[in-house]
Amino acid sequence: MKQIALDIGLSAGPTVANFCAGPNAAALQHLELWLGDKRTAQSRSPVPTYYWGPGGSGKSHLLKAAREGLREQGARVGWLDASMHNAPEYSEQWAAVLLDDVHRYNSVQQQVAFNWFVHAQTLQRPVMAAGEFAPVELKLRDDLRTRLGWGHIFSLQLLSEAERRAVLRQAADDRGVFLSDEVMDFMLTRFSRDLGSLMELLELLDGYSLQSKRAITIPMIKSMMESQ
């Protein structure tokens, strides 16, 4: 059965608070300590961090949560991902450099990432990056690959289906929302299995259910999708 990617008017973006750690608790704890608060920003460690793992394991969620956390502290960041083809020059005003999907960087993006990395390290600013593979397996230029691999490295794992179900069930219970086993099966087979996407889907279903005054059922979900 074909999965449907969730891309329909989501109201909440990735944050530290809505990251469901499961087997990735150490990676989340590191990010929480790394972010600190506005008072500890000046003492943030310049040692780089690299998150890696398969799609849906939460590595991009953590990077985006880092970006949001820094913005909430009033800080500016340098952000580069594989979809960006006109990256800005490095700015000394950036509190950190965030590099997402590094395994997909083309040669120009690799040059930008390397330059940003060098500038950031010169100014003792941290770099946080994410990719699908361990540093040694990245097909990147050597000088960038070795820099990505010398700091804190966290291997992220996918949550098992049982863990996803348990987290989704608990989140629904916290909202006072009933999800039947049939609805849970539908959500887990027809939509992205990335837990962050599933949690946002739950929020969207809850809102649509309240608005339409209908219980969450498979026909209601299909009706919501058709109305987008």
N, C-alpha and C positions, 0 to 999 in steps of 0.2 A: 504493500500500500504506500503510495507516494506521500512523503511528508510535506507539510505546508510551512514555509518559513514565516515566522511571525514578523510582520512589518506593517502594522495597522494602527497607527495613532496611539502609540504607547505614551503614558503620562509620566512614567518614572524611568530615569536613566540609571546606569550602574553606579552604585555607591557601596561604601564599606558595609553599611547597615543591611543592605539587601543581598549581600553575597552569602550564599549558603555553602559553607566550607566543606562539610563532609570529611573526606580524607585529606583535604587541603588546609587544615587548620593552621599548620605552621606557616604557610604562605600568607594567610590572612593576618595572623599575629604579627608577622614581620612588617606588613604594610601598615598596620595600626601603630606600631612603634615608630616606623619610618615617618609617618605623617605627623605624629605628635599633635601639637597645637601651635598657635601663633607665637606663644612665648618661647617654645623650644625650637622654632624654625631655624634660628641661626646656628644651632648645634647639630642640625641634621647631618648624618654621616654622608660623606662624599663617595663612599664605596658603592660601586654600581650593583644593581640587582637585576637578575634575569629570571623570568618565569617561562617555563616551556611545558608543552603538553599538546594533546590532540585537540582538534576543534571541539568546542563545547565544554572544555575543562575549566574555563573561567579566567584564562590568562588576560584576555582583552578586557574583561570585566574589571579585573584588579587594576589594570593600567588606567582605565577610564575613571575608576573610583579614586585613584591617586590624583588624577587631574581635577576631579570635582572637589576633593578634599583640600587641595592646594588653593583652588579658586575661592573656596569658602573662607580660607585664611587671608584672602586678599592678594595672593601670589599669582604671578604670571608664569606660564610654562611654555617650553618648546615642545610641540607635538608633531610627530611624523608617522604616517602609516603608508601602506603600499598604494593607497588610492590617491595620494597627493603627488602631483607632478610639478608644482611650483612652490617649493618650500621656501620660507623666508630665510634671511640671513640670521646667523646666531645673534641673540641679544643678551647683553650683560644684565638685563633686567629680569631674565628668567631665573626662577628659583630652582628649577630642575628641567631635565630633558627626558621626554617620554617617547620611546620608539616601539611602535606596535607592528606586529606581523613582519618582523625583520627577515624571515625566511623567504618573503616574497619581494624583497627590495631589488630593483634593477640597479644597473651600475651607477646611474646618476644619484639615486636615493642612497646607495651605499656610500658614495662620496660625501653627500650631505650629512649622513649619520656619523661618519668618521670625523668630519670637521666639527660637528656639534659636540661630539664626545671629547675631542681634544680641548676645545674651548671650555667645556664644562669642568673637566678635570683640572685645567689650569687655574680656574677660578674656584676650585673646591666645591663645585655644585654637583649634586647627585644625578646619576643617569639610571633610569628604570626602563627595562626593555622586555619584550615578549616575542616568542616565536614558537613554531611547531616542533622544533627539534632541539636537542641538546647542543650546546655551543660547538663541540667538536664535529658535529654532523652538519652544521650550517654551510651551505654552498655560497659563502660570502668571501670577500677579499680578506686576506689573512690578518691585516692589521685591525680590522673591525671585529672579526670573529674572536681574536684573542682578547680584545678588550671586553667583549661581552661575557667572556668566560672566566674572568679573574676575580669577580666579586661574589656576592651572595647568589646562589643558584637554587631554584626550587622547581622540582618536577611535579606538575599538577596531574591529578588523576580524574577521570570521569566518575561521577557518582553512579553507583549501581542503580538499576531500575527500582529495586526495593527502597533504596535511600531516597530517590526522587519521589517515589510515591509517598513515603513517610513525611518528607518535608512539605510536599504539596498538600497532603491531608491535614497536617498541623496548621499550615497557613490558612487553609479553608476554614478549619475549626475556629481559628483566632478571629476570622471575619464573620463567623456565624453563618457560613455558607455550607450547604450540603452538596457533596460531590458523590454520586453513585459510582460503583465500580465500573459500570458501563461508560460513564462520562470520563472517568480517569483513564480507562483504556483508550478512548477516542482521543483525548488530549495527548497521550504519550505516543500514539502511533501516527496521528495526522499532523501534528505540529512539531516544530523544532524541539529536540529533547534537551537542549541547553536549559538548565534549571532557571537561569535568570529570565529567559524568554517565557518559560512556563509560569513563573511567578507574575510576570507582567500580564500574561494572558489571563491568569486568575483575576487580577485586578480589573482588567477590561471586562471579563465575564460578569463579575460582581456588579460593576457599574451598569452594564447593559441589562442585567437581570432586574435591578432596582428600577431602572428607567422604564422597562417594558412590563414590569410587574409579572414576570414569568420565572418559574424555577429554572435552574440551570440543567438543561437536558441536551441531548445531541441535536434535536430539531432546533432548539433555541440557538445553539452555537452556529449551526448552519445558517440560520436566519440572520444572525449578527454578521457573519462573514459576507453574506449577500448584500447587506446594507452598507458595507464600507465603500 
